[in-house]
């Protein structure tokens, strides 16, 4: 079984909604790294020297490659990545190898076979 790593950088108030969407689309788990900072095309606004940027979370999903695009598209809709500039991004990376995912492989085998 081959895996992809989906990485989503989202506004912290959308984290739970994105996690729920990913799980509904086939993700079997996630890692959340809180309090990330990011900068897009424009620098964050300031007020009397204080930054007005929102907190971001980094969500990591190790998913089966046949499910990865569907999960990526679903979290993009929920996170409003394409419809609202500055709301976040998501991308996927090929995973060469993974350990500790034996239980997930058992669960995913049936799901992936149905999709193929």
KEKE-3310 file (N, C-alpha, C; in steps of 0.2 Angstrom, whole numbers, plus 5000, padded with zeros to 4 digits):
npx = (5004:5003:5007:5002:5007:4997:4997:4990:4988:4979:4967:4965:4952:4945:4950:4944:4933:4939:4946:4936:4930:4940:4941:4928:4930:4939:4951:4961:4966:4975:4988:4989:4997:4999:4997:5005:5013:5010:5013:5006:5004:5003:5009:5005:4993:4995:4993:4996:5009:5006:5004:4991:4987:4980:4980:4987:4985:4994:4990:4992:4991:4992:4988:4980:4986:4976:4965:4969:4968:4954:4952:4960:4953:4941:4944:4949:4938:4930:4939:4940:4950:4952:4941:4942:4954:4970:4965:4971:4981:4983:4992:5000:5012:5023:5025:5039:5040:5033:5030:5022:5009:5001:4988:4980:4982:4975:4962:4960:4962:4950:4942:4949:4950:4936:4935:4943)
npy = (4994:5011:5028:5045:5061:5072:5090:5102:5119:5129:5141:5143:5142:5135:5122:5110:5108:5105:5094:5085:5084:5078:5066:5061:5060:5049:5049:5042:5047:5060:5073:5087:5102:5115:5134:5139:5151:5161:5169:5177:5183:5197:5206:5204:5214:5228:5236:5250:5244:5231:5215:5209:5196:5180:5165:5150:5132:5117:5104:5087:5073:5056:5047:5035:5033:5032:5038:5051:5062:5065:5068:5079:5088:5089:5095:5107:5113:5115:5122:5133:5137:5141:5150:5160:5171:5170:5161:5149:5134:5118:5104:5089:5076:5064:5048:5039:5028:5020:5017:5009:5009:4998:4994:5003:5000:4988:4992:5001:4993:4986:4998:5004:4994:4993:5006:5004)
npz = (5000:4996:5002:5004:5010:5017:5019:5028:5030:5040:5046:5063:5068:5059:5060:5067:5058:5046:5050:5052:5039:5032:5038:5035:5021:5021:5028:5041:5052:5060:5063:5073:5073:5083:5083:5073:5061:5047:5031:5017:5001:5004:5018:5035:5043:5054:5070:5079:5081:5084:5079:5068:5065:5062:5071:5065:5061:5058:5049:5048:5038:5035:5022:5011:4994:4984:4989:4992:4983:4983:4997:4999:4990:4997:5009:5005:5001:5013:5020:5013:5004:4991:4988:4997:4999:5008:5018:5019:5014:5006:5002:4994:4997:4991:5000:5004:5013:5027:5044:5058:5054:5052:5057:5051:5038:5037:5039:5029:5017:5013:5010:4999:4990:4986:4980:4969)
capx = (5000:5006:5004:5003:5006:4993:4998:4985:4989:4972:4965:4963:4945:4943:4953:4939:4929:4944:4948:4929:4929:4945:4939:4922:4933:4943:4957:4960:4969:4978:4992:4988:5003:4995:5001:5009:5012:5011:5012:5005:5006:5003:5011:4999:4991:4997:4989:5000:5014:5004:5002:4984:4987:4976:4984:4986:4986:4996:4987:4996:4987:4995:4983:4982:4986:4970:4960:4972:4965:4947:4952:4963:4948:4936:4947:4950:4931:4929:4944:4939:4956:4951:4936:4944:4962:4973:4962:4975:4983:4984:4996:5002:5019:5024:5029:5043:5039:5030:5030:5017:5002:4998:4981:4977:4982:4970:4955:4960:4962:4943:4940:4953:4947:4930:4936:4946)
capy = (5000:5017:5033:5052:5065:5079:5095:5108:5125:5132:5146:5139:5142:5130:5116:5105:5107:5102:5087:5081:5083:5073:5059:5059:5058:5043:5049:5038:5050:5067:5076:5094:5106:5122:5140:5141:5157:5161:5175:5176:5189:5203:5206:5205:5221:5230:5241:5252:5240:5225:5211:5207:5190:5175:5159:5144:5126:5113:5097:5082:5067:5051:5044:5030:5037:5032:5042:5057:5068:5066:5071:5086:5092:5090:5099:5113:5116:5116:5127:5139:5139:5144:5155:5166:5172:5170:5156:5143:5130:5111:5100:5082:5074:5056:5045:5033:5022:5022:5011:5010:5010:4991:4994:5008:4996:4983:4996:5004:4988:4985:5004:5005:4989:4996:5012:5002)
capz = (5000:4996:5005:5003:5016:5015:5024:5027:5035:5041:5052:5069:5069:5055:5061:5068:5052:5041:5052:5051:5032:5030:5041:5031:5015:5021:5032:5047:5058:5059:5068:5073:5076:5084:5084:5067:5059:5040:5028:5010:4996:5008:5025:5040:5045:5061:5074:5084:5081:5086:5073:5068:5061:5065:5072:5060:5063:5053:5050:5044:5036:5031:5019:5006:4988:4980:4993:4994:4980:4986:5004:4997:4987:5002:5014:5002:5001:5020:5023:5009:5002:4984:4988:5002:4999:5015:5022:5020:5009:5007:4997:4996:4996:4991:5005:5002:5017:5033:5049:5063:5051:5051:5059:5046:5032:5038:5039:5022:5012:5010:5007:4993:4985:4984:4975:4962)
cpx = (5004:5003:5006:5003:5003:4995:4993:4987:4982:4972:4963:4956:4941:4946:4949:4935:4933:4945:4941:4929:4934:4943:4933:4925:4937:4949:4956:4963:4972:4983:4991:4994:5000:5000:5006:5008:5013:5010:5011:5007:5007:5005:5005:4999:4994:4993:4993:5006:5013:5002:4994:4983:4983:4981:4982:4987:4989:4993:4990:4992:4991:4989:4985:4981:4980:4964:4963:4969:4958:4947:4955:4957:4943:4938:4948:4943:4929:4933:4944:4945:4956:4946:4938:4951:4964:4970:4966:4977:4983:4988:4998:5009:5019:5027:5032:5041:5036:5029:5024:5010:4999:4991:4977:4976:4976:4963:4955:4959:4955:4941:4943:4951:4940:4930:4939:4941)
cpy = (5006:5023:5040:5055:5071:5084:5101:5113:5129:5137:5141:5138:5137:5123:5110:5103:5103:5095:5082:5080:5078:5066:5057:5056:5052:5043:5045:5041:5057:5069:5083:5097:5113:5128:5141:5148:5157:5168:5174:5181:5195:5202:5207:5212:5222:5236:5244:5247:5233:5221:5209:5200:5185:5169:5154:5138:5122:5106:5092:5075:5062:5047:5039:5034:5037:5037:5050:5063:5070:5070:5078:5090:5094:5095:5106:5117:5119:5122:5133:5142:5143:5150:5161:5166:5173:5165:5150:5139:5123:5108:5093:5081:5066:5054:5039:5027:5024:5015:5013:5011:5003:4991:4998:5004:4991:4986:4998:4999:4987:4992:5005:5000:4991:5001:5010:4998)
cpz = (5000:4999:5003:5010:5014:5021:5023:5032:5035:5047:5057:5070:5065:5055:5062:5062:5047:5043:5051:5044:5030:5032:5037:5024:5015:5025:5038:5053:5056:5065:5068:5077:5077:5084:5079:5065:5051:5037:5020:5006:5000:5015:5029:5042:5053:5064:5080:5086:5083:5080:5074:5065:5065:5066:5067:5064:5057:5054:5045:5044:5032:5028:5013:4999:4984:4983:4993:4990:4982:4992:5003:4995:4993:5007:5011:5002:5008:5022:5019:5006:4995:4984:4992:5003:5007:5020:5024:5014:5011:5001:4999:4994:4996:4997:5003:5006:5023:5038:5054:5060:5049:5052:5054:5040:5032:5036:5031:5016:5009:5007:5000:4988:4982:4979:4968:4959)
residu = (UNK:UNK:UNK:UNK:UNK:UNK:UNK:UNK:UNK:UNK:UNK:UNK:UNK:UNK:UNK:UNK:UNK:UNK:UNK:UNK:UNK:UNK:UNK:UNK:UNK:UNK:UNK:UNK:UNK:UNK:UNK:UNK:UNK:UNK:UNK:UNK:UNK:UNK:UNK:UNK:UNK:UNK:UNK:UNK:UNK:UNK:UNK:UNK:UNK:UNK:UNK:UNK:UNK:UNK:UNK:UNK:UNK:UNK:UNK:UNK:UNK:UNK:UNK:UNK:UNK:UNK:UNK:UNK:UNK:UNK:UNK:UNK:UNK:UNK:UNK:UNK:UNK:UNK:UNK:UNK:UNK:UNK:UNK:UNK:UNK:UNK:UNK:UNK:UNK:UNK:UNK:UNK:UNK:UNK:UNK:UNK:UNK:UNK:UNK:UNK:UNK:UNK:UNK:UNK:UNK:UNK:UNK:UNK:UNK:UNK:UNK:UNK:UNK:UNK:UNK:UNK)
# end
